[in-house]
Amino acid sequence: RDFRGLSPRQFDGRGNYTFGLNEQSMFHEIDQDKTDRVRGMDITVVTTATNDDEGRALLKQLGFPFKEQ
């Protein structure tokens, strides 16, 4: 599947953002021959923003590729 951007709806109301990865294969540093199974993970970015709009603006400035709504 092609990456189409991060969902802009994953904010928690306080400016923090959480997204999930289905598998670790996108990290090229990981030797796939040494893994026993596919593992996913959830990642939360905690910001100093006070609301979702501030958090979204901050993460956009940092280069987070959000989908257009």
N, C-alpha and C positions, 0 to 999 in steps of 0.2 A: 504494500500500500504506500502511496505517496503521502508525504507529510503536507498537510494543508494549513498548518498553523495551530496555535493553542486556542482553546475555547476561552472566550472572554467572560464566561459565566462561572468560573471556578473560584471566585473570590469569596471570602467568608464574612463580609460585612464590615471588617476592620482593616481592610487593605492588604491582607495576607492572601497568598495564592497557592493552591495545591493542584498538582497534576500527576497523572500516573503513567508509567511506562510498562508496556506489556512484557518486554524482554530486555535482557542486558546486552544483546548483540550490537546495539548501536554504539557501544563503547568499544572502539577498536583495540584498546589496550588489553582487553580481556581475551585470553586465549580460549577460544570456544572448544578446543579439543580437551581442555582441562576442566570443563564444567560438567557436572553430573546431570544437570537438568536446566531447563529454561526458567529463569527467575524474573519476576517483575518487581516494581517498586513504586511507592508513592513518594513524591517530593513536595515539601512545603517550603515556600519562600516567605519568611517573616520579615515584614518591613516596618518602618517607623511611621508609615502613613496612618491617618486616623479614619479613613473611609476607603471604599473601593475605587472611587474616581482618582484619588491621590495615588493609591497603590498601582492602578493601571497606568497612570501617567509615568510614574517612576519606572516601572518595568518596561514600558515602551522605550523610554530614554536609555535603558540598559540594553536594548536590542531584543527583547522578548517578542517573538513573531506571533502576535495575536491575529486570529481570523477577523475579518470585517463582519460586523453584525448585519 
